Amino acid sequence: MSERLDIDVLTIFPEVVRAPLSESILGRASDEGTVGIRIHDLRDWTTDKYRKVDDEPYGGGPGMVMKPDPFFAAVRDLQKEKTSVVLMTPQGRQFDQEMAREFSVSSKHLIILCGHYEGIDHRVVQGLVDQEVSIGDYVLTNGALAAAVFIDSIVRLIPGVLGDERSPIEESFSVEDGILEAPCYTRPADFEGMKVPEVLLSGHHEKIKEWKRNIAVERTLENRPDLMP
Ligand code: SAM
């Protein structure tokens, strides 16, 4: 049985993170206690009456910058013995399935920092952050959606979270050689003249396996040739 993973998220938009993590598989993982996700409003660690989390950038430039002090106060309050602090940022290491697996296996407690505006005062990176993570080469308005994506992909890999233990082994990026998964079908066998490949109805496991492998290679070459070994 795996140890429980605890996650604290610091954001100025708690509801944006909460909603996608409350439904379906992720919601059940929280209800069953496999994962403990707490989503905090960063403004709870401000000390002024306006609960101010941003200020103008030194050196000029557009937009506002998130102040360091609420992040430092929050992380100092929340950190435990085995905490890893992760900053969601487009400047981080690009996230992928292998990283999701590493986080799901090795993390005990994550504190996830979400930026907004122009970003976060760099002293937060220097003084608090263990890993900077980007979910892709594009810029979002806010780190809350990135945090939800990051958490979803990690939590679903914790043993017992997905109904079938084979699911995370037989899916894209995880099947043999890290290529894409074969396409899937369900009833009806004939939908508006589009038929399910005959072999999938044959019950012949060896032939089905061979077909899946061939079509997975075909689709990977078509959509993601960069994944081919
Ligand atoms: N000015 C920053 C830059 O150019 O690197 C971008 C700031 S972005 C508008 C605001 C916040 O959204 C960031 O602090 C970060 O938390 C989050 N964010 C935006 N794109 C992201 C991405 N691709 N991956 C992870 N977080 C992202």
Residues whose N, C-alpha, C, O or C-beta is under 5 A from the ligand:
A	BS01	SAM	M88 T89 P90 L113 C114 G115 H116 Y117 E118 G119 I120 V133 S134 I135 G136 Y138 V139 L140 T141 N142 G143 A146
